[in-house]
Each structure stands twice: as structure tokens, then as C-alpha cells.
């Protein structure tokens, strides 16, 4: 049974940092494209960062230079290091895994098959 569990969210002041983790079980993360998405009550789910099966990464323009996605294939963990946080980064953050047919991580949420329950990040200005 595939399961994704996020952790690491919390409250932080603007300019601060947080590291989100996503523990994967029931599958080997090295064989899957994975991503971080975020969502707010007033904004639909948007992609933050993706990582391909070969480890290539991509980022939303709004987080480039501030966020870093990484994956530990031995521990089956996905990370999102978030630096220089802004109030507009406040959101529920979700990790997701696409089906095995994807080699390059898709950008849209509809293409992701497995989702975690989310972890809340609140940035105060």
C-alpha cells in the first residue's frame, strides 16, 4: 500500500527557513517522479517543485532561488528546503508521486497518483 506522510510544517517569521519531509512507503521513490504542491483556501493547488526519476529538478518561478527539492532514495524520503520565506508562501504543502509511466515529472496535479495528507506552513510578516 502506497503511503506518503509529510512533516516539518509550522509557523515561522518572514525571512526564516523550514524543511519539509515526505516519507514514502509501499514503493521505491527512486522509480517515481515526485513533487511538492501547495494550496490555500483562495488559491487552487499549484506546483512548487518537481524531481524527475533521474533527479532533474524544476521549480515554480515564485520559489526559484529560495526552495530546494531533494530526494534520499535510500531512506525513501523527499525534502523541500524553504529559505527566505515570505508571507505568500503560507499554504498547505503536499508531496505527491506520479505513476511509474512518467519519466519526466509532470507539472499539473492531475497527473499525480499518490498524495500525502499535507503539512501546514504559516509565514508571518
N, C-alpha and C positions, 0 to 999 in steps of 0.2 A: 504494500500500500504506500503510495507516494505521499509524502508529507513535507511541508515547508513551514518552518517556525521562525519568525522574526523576533529579534530582541535588540535592545540598545537605544530605543527611543527615550525621549524625556524632554525636559524643559531646559532651555539654555538662552543666554542673552545673545543679542546680535553680535556677530564677530567671533562667536565661540565655535566649538567643534563637537561633533558626535560621530561615533562609529556604529553603524547598524550591522547586525549579523543575521544571517539566514541559514539555519541548519536544515540540510536536506536529508531525508531518509526514504528508503524504498526504491532508490535509484542512484546511479553513479553520476554525479554532477559533471564529470569530465565529458560525458557523452551528450550533454544538453546545452543549448543556448539558454542563457538566463538573463534576467533583467530586474531592475528596480523601477517601480512606478509609484506615483503619489496621487492623492486625491483629497479634495476639500469639499465641504458641503456646497460650495458655489462653483466649483470647477471640476469638470469631469476628469477621469483618470488619465494621467499623462505619463509618458515615458521619461525617466530621469537618466538612466544609463543602461547599456546593454553590454553583454560579453558573449562573443561567438564561441563555438566549440573549440576553435584554435587559440582562443584567448584574446582575439582582437576586440577592442573596446570602442564604444561610441557614447556620446553624451548629448543631452539637450543643450541648446545654446545658453539657456539660463543658468546652467551649473558648470559649464566648461571652465576649467582652471580652478574650481573650488571643490568639486566632488571627484572621488576616485573609486571606481568599481574594481573589485578583485575577487579571485576565487582560489580556495585551497582545495584542490581535488583529492588530496589525501584525507583531509578531515571532512570533506563534503560540506564545506562552508562557503557562502557567498557574503561579501562585505560591501559596505558603502561607507567610505570615509568622507565626512562632510566637514569642510572647513569654511571659515569666513561666512558663517550662516547669516541669513537675512530673514526679516520677518515674513517675507513672501515664500520662504521655504517651509513655513508651517503647514503641515499636512499629515495625513495618514500615509505611511510608506509601506508598500507591499513588495515582496520579492515574488518572482514568477519564473517558471520554466516552460519552455516551448516543447512541443513534441519532438521525437527523435528525428523526424524528417527534415528539420531545419538545420542547416549548416551555418548560415549567417543569421544572427539574431534578428527577428522581425521587430519592427518599430511599434506596431499597434498592439493594444492589449487583447484584441480578439484572437490573436494568433497564439496566445499563451494558454497552455492546457492546465497547468498546475499553479495554484496560488496559496500564499500564506494568509494568515488572519490579519496581518497588519500590525504596525507599531507606530505610535503617535509621536510626532516631533513638533514641539512648540518653541518658536523663537520669539523672544520678546525684545522690543526695541527700546 
